[in-house]
Amino acid sequence: MLIETERLTMRPFTPGDLPELLRMRADEEVVRYLGGVAKQTPEFTEQRLRFHFDCYEKYGYGMFAVVRKSDGEFIGWGGLQPLEESGETEVGYGFDKPYWGQGYATEVAAAWLRYGFETVGHARIVAVAVPENAGSRHVLEKLGMSYEKNAEHYGIDCVFYAIRREEFAPREGFYAVHDSSGARQSG
Ligand SMILES: CC(C)(COP(=O)(O)OP(=O)(O)OC[C@H]1O[C@@H](n2cnc3c(N)ncnc32)[C@H](O)[C@@H]1OP(=O)(O)O)[C@@H](O)C(=O)NCCC(=O)NCCS
């Protein structure tokens, strides 16, 4: 399954993405609000990749690689996954530093919310962020997500946001889901 937006394609990670992912996650600024660089050992990132693969098996989606259509660059990650053992589904995203500030997080998160509500049929999707991550909080708020509480997730004190299906307004712009044969499922 692939999700395509105006400027981006989101595809499942492969084991071959590990070196590039490790490179991105070695940048202090990229992981400042993701537990810091010390946490980003190769073992940790490999274990996260395995978790993403498990999600693909279990749900048919998960955290995907984000690729820019104009030049094929792998610029970051985004997707839906279970929020630890909470029983909730979270939307998450992150980008290599050169790609910040161009609306990509908003484009990615909006597409995954749409996929989660329209295709999967989730009733509610949540997100967590470190309170100081003002850029990410702004993205969540732009998408119509509401702050609910502070809560600890991934061993970090987080702000917790949520949105219900009926509150979600799909953004204008190109959006398509392709199945594994490449056929478009919805547009
Ligand atoms: C946070 C992050 C995902 C934002 O990605 P992005 O592609 O730059 O986000 P967008 O361009 O779609 O939107 C960011 C918005 O926040 C605003 N913003 C950015 N930094 C901000 C800050 N420090 N304070 C307030 N607003 C900020 C931008 O102006 C923009 O708003 P606008 O569209 O109204 O102008 C990106 O910085 C990143 O990858 N960080 C590292 C990984 C990470 O923290 N992931 C999120 C974990 S919860």
The ligand as an SDF file (V2000), in Angstrom:
LIG
                    3D

 48 50  0  0  0  0  0  0  0  0999 V2000
    8.1740   19.1590   14.0500 C   0  0  0  0  0  0  0  0  0  0  0  0
    8.3290   18.8710   12.5610 C   0  0  0  0  0  0  0  0  0  0  0  0
    7.7670   17.4940   12.2710 C   0  0  0  0  0  0  0  0  0  0  0  0
    7.5910   19.9290   11.7530 C   0  0  0  0  0  0  0  0  0  0  0  0
    7.6840   19.5920   10.3780 O   0  0  0  0  0  0  0  0  0  0  0  0
    7.4850   20.6700    9.2370 P   0  0  0  0  0  0  0  0  0  0  0  0
    7.4130   19.9340    7.9470 O   0  0  0  0  0  0  0  0  0  0  0  0
    8.5060   21.7240    9.3810 O   0  0  0  0  0  0  0  0  0  0  0  0
    6.0560   21.2290    9.6420 O   0  0  0  0  0  0  0  0  0  0  0  0
    5.0920   22.1200    8.7240 P   0  0  0  0  0  0  0  0  0  0  0  0
    5.9390   22.9540    7.8340 O   0  0  0  0  0  0  0  0  0  0  0  0
    4.0510   21.2590    8.1120 O   0  0  0  0  0  0  0  0  0  0  0  0
    4.3440   22.9970    9.8180 O   0  0  0  0  0  0  0  0  0  0  0  0
    5.0310   23.5410   10.8990 C   0  0  0  0  0  0  0  0  0  0  0  0
    4.2300   24.6890   11.4360 C   0  0  0  0  0  0  0  0  0  0  0  0
    4.7000   25.0200   12.7460 O   0  0  0  0  0  0  0  0  0  0  0  0
    5.2610   26.3180   12.7350 C   0  0  0  0  0  0  0  0  0  0  0  0
    6.4440   26.2370   13.5900 N   0  0  0  0  0  0  0  0  0  0  0  0
    7.6050   25.6460   13.3120 C   0  0  0  0  0  0  0  0  0  0  0  0
    8.4310   25.7800   14.3700 N   0  0  0  0  0  0  0  0  0  0  0  0
    7.7600   26.4510   15.3090 C   0  0  0  0  0  0  0  0  0  0  0  0
    8.0770   26.9200   16.6070 C   0  0  0  0  0  0  0  0  0  0  0  0
    9.2680   26.6680   17.1570 N   0  0  0  0  0  0  0  0  0  0  0  0
    7.1250   27.5870   17.2950 N   0  0  0  0  0  0  0  0  0  0  0  0
    5.9030   27.8190   16.7640 C   0  0  0  0  0  0  0  0  0  0  0  0
    5.5510   27.4200   15.5190 N   0  0  0  0  0  0  0  0  0  0  0  0
    6.4650   26.7380   14.8100 C   0  0  0  0  0  0  0  0  0  0  0  0
    5.5610   26.6190   11.2810 C   0  0  0  0  0  0  0  0  0  0  0  0
    5.5800   28.0070   11.0500 O   0  0  0  0  0  0  0  0  0  0  0  0
    4.3870   25.9330   10.6030 C   0  0  0  0  0  0  0  0  0  0  0  0
    3.2020   26.6670   10.7640 O   0  0  0  0  0  0  0  0  0  0  0  0
    2.4590   27.4020    9.5110 P   0  0  0  0  0  0  0  0  0  0  0  0
    2.1930   26.3500    8.4840 O   0  0  0  0  0  0  0  0  0  0  0  0
    1.2170   27.9230   10.1440 O   0  0  0  0  0  0  0  0  0  0  0  0
    3.4400   28.4240    9.0780 O   0  0  0  0  0  0  0  0  0  0  0  0
    9.8360   18.9030   12.1450 C   0  0  0  0  0  0  0  0  0  0  0  0
   10.4310   20.0240   12.6940 O   0  0  0  0  0  0  0  0  0  0  0  0
   10.6100   17.6550   12.5640 C   0  0  0  0  0  0  0  0  0  0  0  0
   10.7140   16.6970   11.8100 O   0  0  0  0  0  0  0  0  0  0  0  0
   11.1790   17.6570   13.7760 N   0  0  0  0  0  0  0  0  0  0  0  0
   11.9690   16.5380   14.2630 C   0  0  0  0  0  0  0  0  0  0  0  0
   11.1410   15.2920   14.5630 C   0  0  0  0  0  0  0  0  0  0  0  0
    9.9410   15.5900   15.4410 C   0  0  0  0  0  0  0  0  0  0  0  0
   10.0420   16.3370   16.4130 O   0  0  0  0  0  0  0  0  0  0  0  0
    8.8030   14.9750   15.1020 N   0  0  0  0  0  0  0  0  0  0  0  0
    7.5450   15.1940   15.8170 C   0  0  0  0  0  0  0  0  0  0  0  0
    7.4610   14.3720   17.0260 C   0  0  0  0  0  0  0  0  0  0  0  0
    5.9520   14.7090   17.9130 S   0  0  0  0  0  0  0  0  0  0  0  0
  1  2  1  0
  2  3  1  0
  2  4  1  0
  2 36  1  0
  4  5  1  0
  5  6  1  0
  6  7  2  0
  6  8  1  0
  6  9  1  0
  9 10  1  0
 10 11  2  0
 10 12  1  0
 10 13  1  0
 13 14  1  0
 14 15  1  0
 15 16  1  0
 15 30  1  0
 16 17  1  0
 17 18  1  0
 17 28  1  0
 18 19  1  0
 18 27  1  0
 19 20  2  0
 20 21  1  0
 21 22  1  0
 21 27  2  0
 22 23  1  0
 22 24  2  0
 24 25  1  0
 25 26  2  0
 26 27  1  0
 28 29  1  0
 28 30  1  0
 30 31  1  0
 31 32  1  0
 32 33  2  0
 32 34  1  0
 32 35  1  0
 36 37  1  0
 36 38  1  0
 38 39  2  0
 38 40  1  0
 40 41  1  0
 41 42  1  0
 42 43  1  0
 43 44  2  0
 43 45  1  0
 45 46  1  0
 46 47  1  0
 47 48  1  0
M  END
$$$$
